[in-house]
Amino acid sequence: MNTPAGDLPAPSPAGAGSADSATAEQGDAAGSSRFPSAGAKWRAVASAPLVALVTLIAALLVADYAGFSIRDPDGVAAGYIAMVGSAVFLLVGLDIAIRAGRRTGTRRPSREAMREVRRERWTRERGLAVGVALISFYVTYFAYRNLKAAVPLVRPGDLFDRELLDLERGFLWGTDPAALLHSVLGTGFIAHVLSALYVAFIVFLPLSLALFLVFSEKLQTSLFYATALSVNWILGAATYFMIPALGPIYADPALFADLPDSEVTYLQEILLEDRIAFLGDPANGPLQAIAAFASLHIAMSFTAALAAQLLGLDRRLRIALWTWLALTTVSTIYLGWHYVVDDIAGIAMGALALLVARVLTGFDLSAARAAQAPGKST
């Protein structure tokens, strides 16, 4: 994913006009972490933690009902906090260097120029707000994993795969969408490409979060996006309980028998083994993580693409995100992770997450987009 360059001011040319540009840049940097009011500030800062708290309480209650204790057995959530936190720290340094270079009109700004940008833009207040949003996102993810694990215990024996298979076959006069994609795209090299793309989501999601947290000109934008991603977790968990399903690869594995072994086929096998182990011993087994409806890959990707579109970010970034969404949609169906209706529901969920985040944070989307217009200072 590319840096959201459209969210940054245009570079200041060196020469006679650079002093005026530097003054404007200083004014932007000084105001980049400010909010219209103290109330608006705390509302935005508290939104992601609120989502995390609600999701965590839900996970505690559901896990207690299902008969197991919430946990992070493989340390994934904690590991992500450490890894993405470190990445954010490094990106902050890059953000400072870029802004200092634009201010001074040089590619190698002085340490004093960088210290000045750091003092103005990366205040303690902004740093804490970004840190809280990051931690809240992964606390929500931690709770989400436990909610997802509990689905087969809360709704034992309830699976809607047959209905979902029949539904999408009805759309194509008896043909499976996955089979159609296999016949059009083939089952050789393209399978490995789509497999790599699907697995790359594990990089895309934290990268998009880190880039928005660091490079967004206004702190409100960072908090709005982090909250929207967090909301996707709890919405996704809710849909799993509404319509429990395993996905085409588990409901009708013969459809995917011609696909070569790949990282995805290995992952699908591991997830099935974990589900069997969890159902055999919920108190001590690994958390099961199979759930098809709705697709969070699509929801998160659509949230990122639509947010970039609504904010009027750089055109190249928007094209890249919409392309990513399209390819991810194809991969989810081709590889058997999701039904078409799962992806449609994922798009609706991603849009709803942005709406909920806007309500929670009080983010003024129109003003943020206007600030991106040519000739506007943010």
HUZICOR-V755860 format. One line per field, one symbol per residue. psi: psi as a letter, one per 30 degrees, with the letter a starting at -180 (. if undefined). A space follows every 10 residues. Layout:
# HUZICOR-V755860
psi: ???
This chain:
# HUZICOR-V755860
psi: klkiffgllk kkklaeffee eeeeeeeeee gfglleleee eeeeefeeee eeeeeeeeee eeeeefglkk lieggeeeee eeeeeeeeee eeeeeeeeee eeefhlfill eeeeeeeeee eileeeeeee eeeeeeefee eeeeeeeeef efeeikfjkg eeeeeeefee eghfkkeeee eeeeflhcef eeeeeeeeff ffeeeeeeee eeeefkekee eeeeeeeeee eeeeeeeeee eeikleleee eifffgffkl kaeeeeeeee eeeeeeeeff ifffllkkhk kekljfeeee eeeeeeeeee fhlkeeeeee eeeeeeeeee eeeefgelle feeeeeeeee eeeeeeeeee fgkjeeeeee ffkkfkk.
